[in-house]
């Protein structure tokens, strides 16, 4: 019941933000949510690198997102990728050294900081760019992730017999995973029939791929939590755990959706 009540409040707010907020405001709202998720991520990272400067992840996330989202860049068409790579490689390594992180924690600290900044920063860039250029395609992405997650949970709970990843997440089943992919495909077909009066095969195939990416994102977060010996990333969302528990699928699905649409030239250009 708590799960349904939280979704009943969160989903309408998310849709309102998607269509009503100006692009810069939407960017910072999404960034704030992912920074809350990042705070939970730093608690997980503490299991492997307790003396690392884990707070840096929260600082880096909006900066990485600003650099990677073309619509949010403050200095025109800056070639951002080399700078992001420099900060996340050389910068992370030097910082871990300067703050005197325990030697045995050096590798997990550097990896955790660099991965965390991209793990949260890239989906912010993807979501903000989609909202800025094509809110309805972002709406479809959210439908794919949310409906697929619900289908996997409820169908898997009722009919699941074969474990998908027993070591990482024993409660997930192949039956639930397949249900998520099918429901995501149905959502794409319904959306394209409604918006374009035809079935868009490209969007259908992309929806299936994005559903897989979303489930992989869920499994990656589960592996992080299981490695740290915790069940939920937090307890701020009744019935759903923490913010990272809710955003883990979107963290993988949003970049895949964004990149594929760009490659397929399905995103309209900004005027």
C-alpha positions as a Markdown table, in Angstrom:
| # | Residue | x | y | z |
|---|---|---|---|---|
| 1 | Unk | 0.0 | 0.0 | 0.0 |
| 2 | Unk | 2.8 | 2.4 | 0.9 |
| 3 | Unk | 4.4 | 1.7 | -2.5 |
| 4 | Unk | 1.1 | 2.6 | -4.3 |
| 5 | Unk | 0.6 | 5.8 | -2.2 |
| 6 | Unk | 4.1 | 7.0 | -2.9 |
| 7 | Unk | 3.7 | 6.4 | -6.6 |
| 8 | Unk | 0.3 | 8.1 | -6.6 |
| 9 | Unk | 1.9 | 11.3 | -5.2 |
| 10 | Unk | 5.2 | 11.1 | -7.1 |
| 11 | Unk | 4.0 | 10.3 | -10.6 |
| 12 | Unk | 1.7 | 13.3 | -11.0 |
| 13 | Unk | 4.4 | 15.7 | -9.6 |
| 14 | Unk | 6.9 | 14.2 | -12.0 |
| 15 | Unk | 4.6 | 14.7 | -15.0 |
| 16 | Unk | 3.7 | 18.2 | -13.9 |
| 17 | Unk | 7.4 | 19.1 | -13.7 |
| 18 | Unk | 8.0 | 17.5 | -17.1 |
| 19 | Unk | 5.5 | 19.7 | -19.0 |
| 20 | Unk | 5.2 | 22.8 | -16.8 |
| 21 | Unk | 8.7 | 23.7 | -15.7 |
| 22 | Unk | 11.1 | 25.8 | -17.8 |
| 23 | Unk | 14.2 | 23.9 | -18.9 |
| 24 | Unk | 16.7 | 25.5 | -16.5 |
| 25 | Unk | 14.3 | 24.9 | -13.5 |
| 26 | Unk | 13.7 | 21.3 | -14.6 |
| 27 | Unk | 17.4 | 20.7 | -14.8 |
| 28 | Unk | 18.0 | 21.8 | -11.2 |
| 29 | Unk | 15.0 | 19.9 | -9.9 |
| 30 | Unk | 16.3 | 16.7 | -11.5 |
| 31 | Unk | 19.8 | 17.5 | -10.3 |
| 32 | Unk | 18.5 | 17.9 | -6.7 |
| 33 | Unk | 16.8 | 14.5 | -6.9 |
| 34 | Unk | 19.9 | 12.8 | -8.2 |
| 35 | Unk | 22.0 | 14.6 | -5.6 |
| 36 | Unk | 19.8 | 13.0 | -2.9 |
| 37 | Unk | 20.4 | 9.7 | -4.6 |
| 38 | Unk | 24.1 | 10.5 | -4.6 |
| 39 | Unk | 24.1 | 11.1 | -0.9 |
| 40 | Unk | 22.8 | 7.6 | -0.5 |
| 41 | Unk | 25.4 | 6.3 | -3.0 |
| 42 | Unk | 28.2 | 7.9 | -0.8 |
| 43 | Unk | 26.8 | 5.9 | 2.2 |
| 44 | Unk | 27.2 | 2.7 | 0.1 |
| 45 | Unk | 30.7 | 3.8 | -1.0 |
| 46 | Unk | 31.7 | 4.2 | 2.6 |
| 47 | Unk | 31.7 | 0.4 | 2.9 |
| 48 | Unk | 34.8 | 0.2 | 0.6 |
| 49 | Unk | 36.4 | 3.6 | 1.1 |
| 50 | Unk | 35.4 | 5.2 | 4.5 |
| 51 | Unk | 38.2 | 7.7 | 4.5 |
| 52 | Unk | 37.7 | 8.9 | 0.9 |
| 53 | Unk | 36.3 | 12.4 | 0.2 |
| 54 | Unk | 33.0 | 11.0 | -0.8 |
| 55 | Unk | 31.2 | 14.3 | -0.6 |
| 56 | Unk | 33.0 | 15.3 | -3.8 |
| 57 | Unk | 30.6 | 13.1 | -5.8 |
| 58 | Unk | 27.7 | 15.4 | -4.8 |
| 59 | Unk | 29.6 | 18.5 | -5.9 |
| 60 | Unk | 30.7 | 16.9 | -9.2 |
| 61 | Unk | 27.3 | 15.6 | -10.3 |
| 62 | Unk | 25.7 | 18.9 | -11.4 |
| 63 | Unk | 28.9 | 20.1 | -13.0 |
| 64 | Unk | 29.2 | 16.9 | -15.0 |
| 65 | Unk | 25.6 | 17.2 | -16.0 |
| 66 | Unk | 26.0 | 20.9 | -17.0 |
| 67 | Unk | 29.0 | 20.0 | -19.2 |
| 68 | Unk | 27.3 | 17.1 | -20.9 |
| 69 | Unk | 23.9 | 18.6 | -21.6 |
| 70 | Unk | 24.1 | 20.9 | -24.7 |
| 71 | Unk | 21.0 | 22.8 | -23.7 |
| 72 | Unk | 22.5 | 23.8 | -20.3 |
| 73 | Unk | 26.0 | 24.8 | -21.2 |
| 74 | Unk | 27.0 | 28.2 | -20.0 |
| 75 | Unk | 29.7 | 28.9 | -22.6 |
| 76 | Unk | 28.3 | 27.8 | -26.0 |
| 77 | Unk | 29.4 | 24.6 | -27.7 |
| 78 | Unk | 32.2 | 23.8 | -25.3 |
| 79 | Unk | 33.9 | 20.5 | -26.1 |
| 80 | Unk | 33.1 | 19.1 | -22.7 |
| 81 | Unk | 34.0 | 15.5 | -22.9 |
| 82 | Unk | 37.8 | 15.9 | -22.6 |
| 83 | Unk | 37.4 | 18.1 | -19.6 |
| 84 | Unk | 35.0 | 15.7 | -17.9 |
| 85 | Unk | 37.5 | 12.9 | -18.6 |
| 86 | Unk | 40.3 | 14.9 | -17.1 |
| 87 | Unk | 38.4 | 15.7 | -13.9 |
| 88 | Unk | 37.2 | 12.2 | -13.4 |
| 89 | Unk | 40.6 | 10.6 | -14.0 |
| 90 | Unk | 43.4 | 12.9 | -13.1 |
| 91 | Unk | 41.3 | 15.0 | -10.8 |
| 92 | Unk | 39.9 | 12.1 | -8.8 |
| 93 | Unk | 43.3 | 10.5 | -8.5 |
| 94 | Unk | 45.0 | 13.7 | -7.2 |
| 95 | Unk | 42.2 | 14.4 | -4.8 |
| 96 | Unk | 42.3 | 11.0 | -3.2 |
| 97 | Unk | 46.1 | 11.5 | -2.8 |
| 98 | Unk | 45.9 | 15.0 | -1.4 |
| 99 | Unk | 43.3 | 14.2 | 1.2 |
| 100 | Unk | 45.4 | 11.2 | 2.4 |
| 101 | Unk | 42.8 | 8.5 | 1.8 |
| 102 | Unk | 44.0 | 5.2 | 3.3 |
| 103 | Unk | 46.3 | 3.5 | 0.8 |
| 104 | Unk | 44.2 | 0.3 | 0.7 |
| 105 | Unk | 41.2 | 2.4 | -0.2 |
| 106 | Unk | 42.8 | 4.2 | -3.1 |
| 107 | Unk | 41.4 | 2.1 | -6.0 |
| 108 | Unk | 37.8 | 1.8 | -4.7 |
| 109 | Unk | 37.9 | 5.6 | -3.8 |
| 110 | Unk | 39.0 | 6.7 | -7.2 |
| 111 | Unk | 36.7 | 4.3 | -9.0 |
| 112 | Unk | 33.8 | 5.2 | -6.8 |
| 113 | Unk | 34.2 | 8.9 | -7.2 |
| 114 | Unk | 34.6 | 8.8 | -11.0 |
| 115 | Unk | 31.8 | 6.3 | -11.5 |
| 116 | Unk | 29.5 | 8.1 | -9.1 |
| 117 | Unk | 29.8 | 11.4 | -10.9 |
| 118 | Unk | 29.0 | 9.9 | -14.2 |
| 119 | Unk | 26.4 | 7.5 | -12.7 |
| 120 | Unk | 24.3 | 10.5 | -11.5 |
| 121 | Unk | 25.5 | 13.3 | -13.8 |
| 122 | Unk | 24.8 | 11.6 | -17.2 |
| 123 | Unk | 21.1 | 10.8 | -16.5 |
| 124 | Unk | 20.6 | 14.4 | -15.4 |
| 125 | Unk | 22.0 | 15.6 | -18.7 |
| 126 | Unk | 19.9 | 13.1 | -20.6 |
| 127 | Unk | 16.6 | 14.0 | -18.8 |
| 128 | Unk | 17.1 | 17.7 | -19.0 |
| 129 | Unk | 18.0 | 17.6 | -22.7 |
| 130 | Unk | 15.0 | 15.4 | -23.5 |
| 131 | Unk | 12.7 | 17.8 | -21.6 |
| 132 | Unk | 14.2 | 20.8 | -23.3 |
| 133 | Unk | 13.8 | 19.4 | -26.8 |
| 134 | Unk | 11.1 | 16.7 | -26.7 |
| 135 | Unk | 8.9 | 16.5 | -23.6 |
| 136 | Unk | 6.7 | 13.9 | -25.1 |
| 137 | Unk | 9.6 | 11.5 | -25.8 |
| 138 | Unk | 10.7 | 12.0 | -22.2 |
| 139 | Unk | 7.1 | 11.1 | -21.2 |
| 140 | Unk | 7.4 | 7.9 | -23.1 |
| 141 | Unk | 10.7 | 7.1 | -21.5 |
| 142 | Unk | 9.2 | 7.5 | -18.0 |
| 143 | Unk | 6.2 | 5.3 | -19.1 |
| 144 | Unk | 8.6 | 2.6 | -20.2 |
| 145 | Unk | 10.6 | 2.7 | -17.0 |
| 146 | Unk | 7.7 | 3.1 | -14.6 |
| 147 | Unk | 5.3 | 0.7 | -16.2 |
| 148 | Unk | 8.0 | -1.8 | -16.8 |
| 149 | Unk | 9.1 | -1.7 | -13.2 |
| 150 | Unk | 5.5 | -2.2 | -12.0 |
| 151 | Unk | 5.0 | -5.1 | -14.4 |
| 152 | Unk | 8.2 | -6.8 | -13.3 |
| 153 | Unk | 7.3 | -6.4 | -9.6 |
| 154 | Unk | 3.7 | -7.5 | -9.8 |
| 155 | Unk | 4.0 | -10.1 | -12.5 |
| 156 | Unk | 7.2 | -11.5 | -11.0 |
| 157 | Unk | 5.7 | -11.6 | -7.5 |
| 158 | Unk | 2.7 | -13.6 | -8.8 |
| 159 | Unk | 4.2 | -15.8 | -11.5 |
| 160 | Unk | 8.0 | -15.7 | -11.0 |
| 161 | Unk | 9.6 | -19.1 | -10.8 |
| 162 | Unk | 13.1 | -18.7 | -12.3 |
| 163 | Unk | 15.5 | -16.3 | -10.7 |
| 164 | Unk | 17.1 | -13.7 | -12.9 |
| 165 | Unk | 20.2 | -12.9 | -10.8 |
| 166 | Unk | 20.1 | -15.0 | -7.6 |
| 167 | Unk | 23.3 | -13.7 | -6.2 |
| 168 | Unk | 22.6 | -10.0 | -6.8 |
| 169 | Unk | 18.8 | -9.8 | -6.4 |
| 170 | Unk | 17.1 | -13.1 | -5.4 |
| 171 | Unk | 13.6 | -11.7 | -5.7 |
| 172 | Unk | 13.9 | -10.8 | -9.4 |
| 173 | Unk | 12.7 | -13.4 | -11.9 |
| 174 | Unk | 13.0 | -14.0 | -15.6 |
| 175 | Unk | 9.2 | -13.9 | -15.8 |
| 176 | Unk | 9.1 | -10.4 | -14.3 |
| 177 | Unk | 11.9 | -9.2 | -16.6 |
| 178 | Unk | 10.1 | -10.5 | -19.7 |
| 179 | Unk | 6.8 | -8.9 | -18.5 |
| 180 | Unk | 8.7 | -5.6 | -18.1 |
| 181 | Unk | 10.0 | -5.8 | -21.7 |
| 182 | Unk | 6.6 | -6.7 | -23.1 |
| 183 | Unk | 4.8 | -3.9 | -21.3 |
| 184 | Unk | 7.5 | -1.4 | -22.4 |
| 185 | Unk | 6.9 | -2.5 | -26.0 |
| 186 | Unk | 3.2 | -2.1 | -25.6 |
| 187 | Unk | 3.7 | 1.4 | -24.2 |
| 188 | Unk | 5.8 | 2.4 | -27.2 |
| 189 | Unk | 3.2 | 1.0 | -29.6 |
| 190 | Unk | 0.4 | 2.8 | -27.9 |
| 191 | Unk | 2.4 | 6.1 | -27.8 |
| 192 | Unk | 3.3 | 6.0 | -31.4 |
| 193 | Unk | -0.2 | 5.1 | -32.5 |
| 194 | Unk | -1.6 | 8.0 | -30.5 |
| 195 | Unk | 1.0 | 10.6 | -31.4 |
| 196 | Unk | 1.8 | 9.6 | -35.0 |
| 197 | Unk | -1.2 | 7.5 | -36.0 |
| 198 | Unk | 1.2 | 4.6 | -36.9 |
| 199 | Unk | 3.5 | 2.1 | -35.2 |
| 200 | Unk | 7.0 | 3.4 | -35.1 |
| 201 | Unk | 9.3 | 0.3 | -35.4 |
| 202 | Unk | 12.4 | 2.3 | -34.4 |
| 203 | Unk | 10.7 | 3.4 | -31.1 |
| 204 | Unk | 9.4 | -0.1 | -30.5 |
| 205 | Unk | 12.9 | -1.6 | -30.7 |
| 206 | Unk | 14.4 | 1.3 | -28.7 |
| 207 | Unk | 11.7 | 0.8 | -26.0 |
| 208 | Unk | 12.7 | -2.9 | -25.7 |
| 209 | Unk | 16.4 | -2.0 | -25.5 |
| 210 | Unk | 15.6 | 0.7 | -22.9 |
| 211 | Unk | 13.6 | -1.7 | -20.8 |
| 212 | Unk | 16.6 | -4.0 | -20.7 |
| 213 | Unk | 18.9 | -1.0 | -19.8 |
| 214 | Unk | 16.5 | 0.0 | -17.0 |
| 215 | Unk | 16.6 | -3.5 | -15.5 |
| 216 | Unk | 20.4 | -3.6 | -15.7 |
| 217 | Unk | 20.5 | -0.3 | -13.9 |
| 218 | Unk | 18.3 | -1.9 | -11.1 |
| 219 | Unk | 20.6 | -4.9 | -10.9 |
| 220 | Unk | 23.8 | -2.7 | -10.8 |
| 221 | Unk | 22.4 | -0.8 | -7.8 |
| 222 | Unk | 21.4 | -4.1 | -6.2 |
| 223 | Unk | 24.9 | -5.4 | -6.6 |
| 224 | Unk | 26.3 | -2.2 | -4.9 |
| 225 | Unk | 23.9 | -2.6 | -2.0 |
| 226 | Unk | 24.5 | -6.3 | -1.6 |
| 227 | Unk | 28.3 | -5.7 | -1.6 |
| 228 | Unk | 27.8 | -3.1 | 1.2 |
| 229 | Unk | 25.4 | -5.4 | 3.1 |
| 230 | Unk | 22.4 | -3.1 | 3.0 |
| 231 | Unk | 18.8 | -3.8 | 1.8 |
| 232 | Unk | 17.7 | -0.3 | 0.8 |
| 233 | Unk | 19.7 | 2.8 | -0.2 |
| 234 | Unk | 17.6 | 4.9 | 2.2 |
| 235 | Unk | 14.1 | 5.2 | 3.8 |
| 236 | Unk | 12.8 | 8.6 | 2.6 |
| 237 | Unk | 10.3 | 7.1 | 0.2 |
| 238 | Unk | 7.8 | 4.8 | 2.0 |
| 239 | Unk | 7.5 | 1.5 | 0.3 |
| 240 | Unk | 10.2 | 2.3 | -2.2 |
| 241 | Unk | 13.3 | 2.7 | 0.0 |
| 242 | Unk | 15.5 | 5.6 | -1.0 |
| 243 | Unk | 15.9 | 8.0 | -3.9 |
| 244 | Unk | 18.6 | 5.8 | -5.4 |
| 245 | Unk | 16.3 | 2.8 | -5.3 |
| 246 | Unk | 13.8 | 4.8 | -7.4 |
| 247 | Unk | 16.3 | 6.3 | -9.8 |
| 248 | Unk | 18.6 | 3.4 | -10.4 |
| 249 | Unk | 16.7 | 2.1 | -13.5 |
| 250 | Unk | 16.3 | 5.7 | -14.9 |
| 251 | Unk | 20.1 | 6.2 | -14.4 |
| 252 | Unk | 20.8 | 3.6 | -17.1 |
| 253 | Unk | 17.6 | 4.0 | -19.2 |
| 254 | Unk | 17.8 | 7.7 | -19.7 |
| 255 | Unk | 21.2 | 7.9 | -21.3 |
| 256 | Unk | 20.5 | 4.9 | -23.6 |
| 257 | Unk | 17.2 | 6.5 | -24.7 |
| 258 | Unk | 18.8 | 9.9 | -25.3 |
| 259 | Unk | 21.8 | 8.6 | -27.2 |
| 260 | Unk | 19.8 | 6.3 | -29.4 |
| 261 | Unk | 17.3 | 9.0 | -30.3 |
| 262 | Unk | 20.2 | 11.3 | -31.1 |
| 263 | Unk | 21.8 | 8.7 | -33.3 |
| 264 | Unk | 18.5 | 8.0 | -34.9 |
| 265 | Unk | 17.9 | 11.7 | -35.5 |
| 266 | Unk | 14.6 | 11.5 | -33.7 |
| 267 | Unk | 15.1 | 14.5 | -31.4 |
| 268 | Unk | 14.1 | 17.9 | -32.9 |
| 269 | Unk | 16.8 | 20.5 | -33.1 |
| 270 | Unk | 16.6 | 23.6 | -30.9 |
| 271 | Unk | 15.7 | 26.8 | -32.7 |
